Amino acid sequence: MYSTQSCPYCAKTRAYFAERKIAFVERDVQADPTALAQFKQLGGTGVPQVLIGDRRISGFAPKALDDALERLQQTARSR
């Protein structure tokens, strides 16, 4: 997840993952120049930007997060 510490939607996304006990990697685009460069390469214009499998989810979108996580689980089961 590309984020900032001051973003309220990033905080909601962190809470979403914490409530579901989902591990994730967070990259602060304000504190880390490498994270900012990666974020820009992805075409990021706002935070949070969440990458799950081959999906990129912009903003706090619980339904989209649920769908992407379900798809990822289905893919893992079929292997």
C-alpha positions as CSV (number, residue, x, y, z in Angstrom):
1,M,0.0,0.0,0.0
2,Y,1.3,3.4,-1.0
3,S,0.3,5.9,1.7
4,T,1.0,8.8,3.9
5,Q,0.7,9.1,7.6
6,S,-1.7,12.0,7.5
7,C,-4.2,10.5,5.1
8,P,-7.5,9.6,6.8
9,Y,-8.3,7.0,4.0
10,C,-4.9,5.4,4.5
11,A,-5.8,5.1,8.2
12,K,-9.1,3.4,7.2
13,T,-7.3,1.0,4.9
14,R,-4.7,0.1,7.6
15,A,-7.7,-0.6,10.0
16,Y,-9.4,-2.7,7.3
17,F,-6.3,-4.9,7.1
18,A,-5.7,-5.0,10.8
19,E,-9.3,-6.0,11.5
20,R,-8.9,-8.9,9.1
21,K,-5.4,-9.8,10.3
22,I,-4.1,-9.3,6.8
23,A,-0.3,-8.6,6.5
24,F,0.7,-5.9,4.1
25,V,3.6,-3.8,3.1
26,E,3.2,-0.1,3.5
27,R,5.3,2.5,1.6
28,D,5.1,6.1,2.8
29,V,5.3,8.3,-0.3
30,Q,6.1,11.4,1.8
31,A,8.9,9.8,3.9
32,D,10.5,7.5,1.3
33,P,11.8,9.0,-2.1
34,T,12.0,5.4,-3.6
35,A,8.4,4.8,-2.6
36,L,7.4,8.1,-4.2
37,A,9.2,7.2,-7.4
38,Q,7.5,3.8,-7.5
39,F,4.1,5.4,-6.8
40,K,4.6,7.8,-9.7
41,Q,5.7,5.0,-12.1
42,L,2.3,3.3,-11.3
43,G,0.6,6.5,-12.3
44,G,-0.5,7.2,-8.7
45,T,-2.2,10.5,-8.1
46,G,-3.7,9.9,-4.7
47,V,-3.3,7.7,-1.6
48,P,-3.9,5.1,-0.6
49,Q,-2.9,3.0,-3.6
50,V,-3.3,-0.7,-2.8
51,L,-1.8,-3.4,-5.0
52,I,-3.4,-6.9,-4.6
53,G,-2.4,-9.5,-7.2
54,D,-2.8,-7.7,-10.6
55,R,-5.2,-5.1,-9.3
56,R,-4.6,-1.6,-8.2
57,I,-7.2,0.0,-5.9
58,S,-7.3,3.7,-5.4
59,G,-8.6,5.2,-2.2
60,F,-10.4,3.4,0.6
61,A,-12.7,0.9,-1.3
62,P,-13.7,-2.0,1.0
63,K,-15.8,-3.8,-1.6
64,A,-12.9,-3.6,-4.1
65,L,-10.5,-4.8,-1.5
66,D,-12.8,-7.7,-0.6
67,D,-13.1,-8.7,-4.2
68,A,-9.4,-8.5,-4.9
69,L,-8.6,-10.5,-1.8
70,E,-11.2,-13.2,-2.7
71,R,-9.8,-13.5,-6.2
72,L,-6.3,-13.8,-4.8
73,Q,-7.5,-16.6,-2.5
74,Q,-9.3,-18.4,-5.3
75,T,-6.1,-18.3,-7.4
76,A,-4.0,-19.7,-4.6
77,R,-6.5,-22.5,-4.0
78,S,-6.5,-23.5,-7.7
79,R,-2.7,-23.9,-7.7
